[in-house]
Every structure is written in structure tokens, then in C-alpha cells.
């Protein structure tokens, strides 16, 4: 099924399953996604501004050029999602566990892609991002806290001002500019070496 230039209402999505659907330039503004499932769907240049994800599943979906900014993915079930070229500014990726404040469980994002996405000011907490590609992503002023970044590709990514707190970093790929930005964020500066 192909949907083009359509404005969706909550009654159009709640409790519904969408399989192999394509959404082109559709609006999902100010909706509560509840008991909805999307499998093998593509969202091209769609807008999710002001929406809430509560008990929603996305499996093997892609979001090229879609606006997913200011969203909390904590109650979304995300599996093998391609966020390449999506706009995810100020978004939150974490899984809340139970009702205790601050208690989280690991969010598995290791089969997702974020290449060339806009992720400025976004937050990743206790996420498995091992082997995930952030190549060419704008991660400026983002935060990674307690994340598994083993083998993660951050080459070509803008990580200026990005924090990496208590993360597992091993074979994580950075380019020279990434090393400089990481060093600057930790207070290092490039000094002049003068031969005596």
C-alpha cells in the first residue's frame, strides 16, 4: 500500500498493523502512537512533529528525510531500523524499566543505521550501538551515556561537544577531526612542539 501526501489521525493508526507500506510526504503530527505496528515500511519525507510513541513497534522500517525530532523512543519497540538521512534533533533513545525513577534496561539498536542523519542534541542512554554506523552524522552536542560503542563507526561524524560518559569504547572508528573534537571536549588542546 502506498500513502501519499496524507494527514493521519489517531483513529487511522491506533491498534493497526501496517506491512510493506510506503508513506510519502505524510503527516503524523501530534498523534499518540498506541498499539500500532509497522513492519517493512518506508517513511519518505514524513513529519512526526509533536507525536508520542507509546507501545508502538517499528521493524525493518526506514525514515529517509523524515522529521523525528523531539521524540522519545523509550516506549517504542525498534528492530533493524534505517534512520539514514532522518532528522532526529533533540531525540531520546532509552528504555525505562519498571516504575523506579532512573531504572533502565538496555535498548538494542545494534542492527540500526544512522548514516547522514541529523542527531544534534540527542541522547542515547544504556544503548547497544555495537557495529552501528553513524558515518556522516551530525552528533553535535549529543550525549552517549553507558552505551556499548564497540566497533561503532563514527567516521565523518560531527561530534563537537558530544559527551561519552561511562561508555564501552573498543575498536570504535573516528577520523582525525573526530579525535580532535573528542580531545577538545575533554579539555585537551593542540600544543606547539618546539625543538630545543
Number of C-alpha atoms within 10 A of each C-alpha: 9 10 13 13 12 13 14 14 14 14 11 10 19 16 14 14 13 15 14 13 16 19 19 18 18 20 21 21 17 15 19 20 23 19 15 20 21 20 18 16 22 22 21 19 20 25 23 19 17 14 18 21 19 17 17 22 20 19 17 17 24 24 23 19 20 26 23 24 22 19 20 20 20 19 18 21 17 20 17 17 21 20 23 23 22 26 25 24 22 18 20 20 20 22 22 17 13 10 8 8 8 9 10 17 14 16 21 19 19 19 17 23 21 22 22 21 26 26 26 24 19 23 21 20 22 20 23 21 24 23 20 21 23 26 21 19 23 24 26 20 18 23 21 20 18 17 22 25 24 18 17 22 22 22 20 19 22 24 25 21 19 21 19 19 12 12 17 18 15 12 13 17 20 18 13 10 15 18 15 17 20 20 15 14 17 13 8 11 11 8 6 6 6 5 4 3
